[in-house]
Amino acid sequence: MKKNTFLLLLLFIAPAVLLAQTYTTPDTGVVWTLDDIANASPSTITVSGDQYELLENLEIAASDTVIIDEDLTLSIDADLLITVFGTFEVTADDVTFTAIDEAAPYEGFRFEEFSEINIQNSTIQFGGGLRVLTETFTINNCTLTNNVEGAATGGTISLSRGVPQITNNTITFNQLPAISSGANIEVSPYIFNNYIEGNTQENSNRPQINLGITKVNDSLKIIQNTIKGDPALDQVGGIAIANFVGGNIRAIIDDNVITDNRYGITMLGNNSFAYMRFNVIEDNNTQGDPNLGGSGINLNTSSGGMEVIAQGNEIRRNLWGITLQGEASINLGDEVNNSGDNIFSENENSGQTFALYNNTPNTIQAKNNCWKENDAPNSLADAEEVIFHQPDDSSLGEVIFDPISCAEFSVEDEIFQDFSFYPNPSKGTINFDNMVGFETLSVYDITGKNVFEVAVVSGENTVNLPVAAGVYFIRFETDTEAAIRKLVVR
């Protein structure tokens, strides 16, 4: 009887020994620093100079704010979680969140619905990622590296609501995708100017950016990012956006560099619309199996309702250039709303080159593109060699690819490559030396709408742009040629 009593006592007290304690701020509207928390609960945070250690779970109550406005390192014990119901602001120049023992990661961060999160200039490493359940989320100029599955399970930054701002970050070599959202969750992040490399280190069939449906009135924006794969990870794609639940996809994917992944960009499901413009999509062939992947751009839907406008992309050395499946459709140039200007080169598998593979019954507009960059200028016969469509299989739709244009790209490379304006980013005024002889300057917003146009003269020009803050494309034109540059207005 004594032996049984002792065993029951061990079973009763074991959870109390194993479970970490949680310190919760008082929920009285306080604005605290980590020093304030250390003073209120020395068992939660210890301090030595600019070195802090978190030894218990930390919960920021709904009416409270925690601000980190001085440079410091917060080392966090194994399996601990920081949960925010209130406000969490990191505004210092150099803050690090890391594990006390890199071999024993902390659980990560959980930002609850209605919390307000602003994280600047921070390194977040050796933890369980960021579970973002709030609409009010900004992370800027941060480094997220060597994180594992923990509080976040879908991605290192796992999103759930609103229009989160993910800008100017470095996101590398994490176990999970860099950025993700759930398949049935409407979220439209602004993903701008991030360097993303070698994520999904678990080598699962998930891309580095892995998103589901978007908000109806806010487009997903993936702009000016570098998304570089790890060639050793043969299952990991670049960008995937999928609609499997009857929602919507509205996306703008512009001016990214996407290299060395299993595939470049894939979009799945109907009721989907996207702009894909001025992307460099190269060497996405790490798996090496054309039956399973390797497209620069892949579009696939089982029913109608998918449309992509693709302009000015450079698609090279993937297993396939662009592949269309089911009822997918793409506009690669129509001479009215889309100037084309896509470049294809060496997208090859099994000894054959496929710039565009139209495995659908849809007629595809694809005018004014360069289909074989290394053989420019192209003939119609050159294009036909690298386009798979109705002449190859009568059940498929035709690709309308006449006229062909490679001349503009060679002119751009030789004459316009050094042309630039300043400042960029701008507050609405730009300056440039018009030595090329441009005659007009046109401004397009990220939806492709022409919002401003003005004549320019030879020599020095200063142009005031009457536009709101945002990302724009500036088209400089002569009577025969054009150069397009991206501008950020703040």
N, C-alpha and C positions, 0 to 999 in steps of 0.2 A: 504494500500500500504506500509506503513512503517513497519507493522508487517511482511509482506512477504519479504521485503528487509532484515530485521534482520535475518529471518530464513535462507535465502540464504547465508548470511554472515557466519552464524554458520556452515553450510554445507561446505562452501569453506575452512574455517580455521581448521576444525576438523582434517583432515589428517595430517596437519603440527604439530598439538599438539600431536597426537598419535604416529607418526612414529619416531623412534629413529634416531639420527644423526649418520653418519658414518665418521670416520677419516681414511684416506688412506695415507700410507707413501708416500714420494715424488717420488718414482720410478726413483731415480738417482744413484742407486748402493750403497746406504747407508747400513752400518751394525750398527744396533741400539739395545739398551737394552730397557727395559720398562721405565727406567729413562729418556732416550732420548725422548721417545714418550711423557712422562709426561711433559717434558720441552717444547716440540714443541706444545703440545695441552693439557693444564691443565684441560680442560673440558672432556677429554677422559679418562685419568688415573690420579688418585690422589695417593700420596705416604705418608706413615707414617712408618718410619723404614723399616722393611721387609714386611709390610702389604700394598698391592696395591689394588685399586679398579678400575674396568673398568666400565665406565658410558656411553659409546657410543660404537656402533659397531666398530670393528677394522678390517681394510683390509691391508694386507701386499702386496705391489705391486710387479710385476713380477721380477724386477731387485734388489729388496731390501731384506735384511736379518734381522730378529729379533732373537737375542740370549738371552737366560736366563741361565746364568752361575753362579748365586748366589742363595742360598736358599731363598725362599720367598713364600708368599701366594698371589695369585691373585683372589680376590673375584669379581664376575661378576654380573651385574644387570640383572633383569628379562628380558628374551626374546632376549638378545644380542647375536650376532654372531661374531666369529673370523674367517675371511676368509683369506686364504693364497694362493697367486699366486706365490710368491717368495720362500724364504727359512725360515724355522722355526726350530730352534734348542734349545732343553732344555737339558743342560749338567750338571746342578748342582746336588748336592747330595739329595736334598729334596725340591721339589716344589709342591705346591698344587693349583689346579684350582677348585674353588668351587663357589657356588651361594652366593650372599650377603644375601639372604633370602632363606633357604632351601625349603620353601614352594612355591617359585616362581623361577623355574629353568631358567637358561640361555639357549639359543638356541643351543649352542655347537660349534663345529669346522667344517669348511668346507675346505678341502685341494684340491685345484683345480688341473686339469691336468697340468703336468710339474712342479708343485711345488716340493720342496725337504724338507722332514719332518723327523726329528730325535728327538724323545721324550724319555728321560731317567729319571728314578728315580722320577716319578711324581705320584701324586694322582689326579685323574680326577673324580669329583663327582657332583651330583645334577645339571647336565646339559643335553643337548640333544644329546650327543654322538659325534662320529667322523665320518664324511662323507669323505671317502678317494677316491678321483678321480684321484690320481697320482700314478705312478709306483714306485716312490722313497719314500718309507715309512718304517720307523722303529719305533717300540715302544717296549721298553725293561725295565724290572724291575719296572713296574708301577702298580698302583692300580686303577681300574675303578669300581666304585660302586655307586648304587642309582641314576643312570642316567635314563632318560626318553626319549621318542620319541621326536625328535627335528630336528636338521640338519641331523641326521641319522634316517632313518625310517625302515630299514631292520634289523639292529642289532646295538649294542652299538658301535662296530667297523664295519662299512659298507664299503665293498671293491668293487673296480671297475676295477683294472688293475694290470698287472705285477705280481711280486713275492714279495709282502709285507712281512716284517719280524715282527712277533709277538712272542716275546720270554720273558720268565721269569716273566710274569705278573700275577696279581691276579685280576680276573674279576668276580664280585659277585653281586647278588641281583639287577640287572638292569631290567628295565621294558621289554626290548627287548632281543633277543638272544645275546650272548656274541659277536659272530663273524658271519658275513653273507656276501653273495654276490648275485647279481641278477642272475636269471635263465639263461639269455642269455648273460652273461658277462664272458669272459675268464679270469680267475684269478687263480693263483696257490700260495696261501700264504704258508709261512713256519711258522707253529704254534708249538712252542717248549717250553716245560717245564712251562706251564701255569697252575695255579690253577683256575678252573672255577666252580662256584657253584651258584645254585639258580637263574639263569637268566631266562628270559622270565616270569617275575613276573606277566605279564598280563594274564598268563595261556592260551595262544593261542596254536594252534596246530603247533608249531614251536619248533625245537630243540635248544639246547644251541649253537651248531655250525651248521650253516645252509648254505650250499654252493651249487653252480651250476656247470657249466662246467669249465674245466680247460684249461690252455694253452697246445698246442700240444707238445711243447718241454720242458716243465717244469712241473714236477709232483707236485700236492698238497701234502704237508707233514704235518701230524698231529702226533707228536712224543712226548712221555714222558709227557703227560698232565694228570691232574686229572680233571674229568668232573663229578661232583657230583650234583645230582638233589635235589630239595626241595620236600619231599614226599607229601606236601600239593598241589603241582602243578601236577594234574593228566593228563594234556594234553602235557607235555613238554618232548621231547626226548633228547637223548644225542648228537649224530652226525648224520646228514643227508647230503648226496651228491646226487644231482639229475640232470639227463640229459633229459630234455623234449623238446629240441630245435634243435636236430640234431648235437650237438657238440661232444666233447670228455670228458671222465673222465679218468684221470691218477692220481692215489692216492697211497700214502704210509701212512698207519695208524698203527703205531708201538708203543708198550711199553706204552700204556695209561691205566689209571684206570678209568673205566666208571661205575658209580654206582647210584642207586636210581632215575633213570629216568623212563619215560614211556617205552622207549626201549633203547637199547645200541647204535648200529650202523645200519643205513639203507642206501642202495645204490639203486638208481632207474634209469632205462633207459638203452638203449643199447650203443654200442661203449664205453664200460666201462671196465677198468682194475684196479685192486687194490691189493696191498699187505696189509694183516691184520695179524700182527705178535706180539706175546708176550704181548697181551692186557689182562688185568683182567677186565672181564665184568660181574658184579654181581648185583643182586637185582633190575634189571630194570623191575619193575612190578607195578608202582605206580597207573596206571589206573585200573588194576585188571580185564580187559576184554580181554581174549585171541582172540576174534574176531577182535579186534581193535589195538592190539599192544602187547608189552611185550616180543619181541624177543631180545636175546642177539645180534644176527646179523640177519638182514633181507635183502635179495636180491630179486629184482623184476624187470623184464623187459618183455615187450610184444613180443619182437622178439629177435633173437640170437645176440650175440656180447657182452655178459657180462661174465667176468671171474675174479675170486678172488682167490688168493693164501693165504690160512690161515694156520699159523704155530704157535705152542707154545702158543695158547690162553688158558686162564682159564675162563670158562663160567659156572657160577653157579647161581642158584636160580632166574633165570628169568622165565617168564611164558613159554617161548620156548627157546631152546638153539640157534639153527640156523634154519631159515625158508627160503625156496627157492620157488619162485613163477614165473609163466609164463614160460620164457625160460632162467632163471638165471642159472648160473653154478658156482661151487666152487671146488677148489682142496684143500682137507684137508689132503693130504698125498699120495704120489705115489711111495715112495721108491727110486726115481731117483733124482727129482728136489726139492722135498718137503718131509722132514722127518716126517711130521705130528706133533706129540707131543702135540696135543690139549687135554685139560682136560674138561670133562663135569660133572656136578653134580646138581641134584635136580632142573632141569628146568621143572617145573610141573604146569599143570593147569587141572582143572576138575578131579582131582584124578589120572591123568596119566602123566608120565614123557616123554618128547620129547627132546632128545638131538639134533636130526637132523630130520627135517620134509622136505622131498623132494617132494614138490608138483609140479614137473616138469616132462617132459618126458626124461630128460637128465640122463645119467649114471654119477654117482659122485664117484670120487676116494677119499677114506677116510681111508687110511691105517695108522697103528701105532698110534692110538689115545686111550685115556683112557675114556671110555664111561660112566662108573659109578664109579667115584672116590672113593666113600666110600666103594665100594665092590671090590676094587682091590685085586688081579689081576682079570681081567674080562675074562669070557668065550665068545665064539661067541654067545651063547644064551643070555648072559647078554646084549651084544650090540644090538642084534635083538630086545630086549624088548623096547629099547629107540630110535630106528630108524624107521621112517615111510617112506616106499618106495614101490617098486614093489610087494613084497610079501603081503603087506597090501592092495594094489590097483593095479591091473594089467595094468592100463593105465599109471602108473608112471614109471620113470626110477629107475634103481637099484642103491643102494649104495654099493660099494665094500669096505668092512671094515676089511677084513682079510689080514694081521695079526693085532692083537690088542696089545697095549703096555701100561702098567701102571707101569712097574718095574722101568723105568728110573726116574719117578717122585718121587717115594718113596726114591730112592737112592739120588736124588738131595736134597730132604728135609732133609735127615738124615746126609749126609756126606758133601755135597757141599754148604750147605746154608750159611756158614760163609766164604766161599772162596771169595776173592776179590783181586784186583790189585790197584795200585796207581801210579801216580796221575790220577784222573778222574774228570774233564777234564784234558787232557794231551796235551803236545806239540809234541807228537809223540813217546815218550818213556814211557814204563810202567815197573813196578817192581812187583814181586809177589813171595811168598814162596810156592813152589810146593810140599807141604806135601802130597797131594792126590795121586801123581804119574801120572800126565798128561804126555803124550808123544808128543802131537802136539798142536800147537796153529794156528788157522785159522781165518782170518779176512774177513768179508763180508761187502760190502757197503749196503746202504739202498735199493738198487734194488735187493739184493740177490746174487750179483756177488762176487765170491771168488777173493780177490785182493792181498792176501798175506798168506803164510803158512810157518811155521818154526817148527823144532823139539825143544822141551824143555827138561830140565833135572830136576832131583830131587833137592830140596833145593831152594836157592835163584836164581832168574832169572831176568835179565834185557834185555828187547827186544826193539829194535828200529824198529818202524813201518814206512815203506816208503810210507805213504799215505798223501793225502791232508787234509786240514781242513774239518770236517764234522762229521756225526754220523755213527758209525760202530757197528757191532755185532761180538764179539770175542767168538769163540768156542774152548774150552779146552777139549781135548779128551784123555781118556785112551783107552785100547784095547777093552773095552766093554761099556763104559759110556761116557757121555759128559755133560758139563756145558756151558751155554751160558750167556754172560754178555754184556751189552751195554757200549760203549766207545764214548766219545765226544773228538774229536781232534780239537784243536784251532790253 
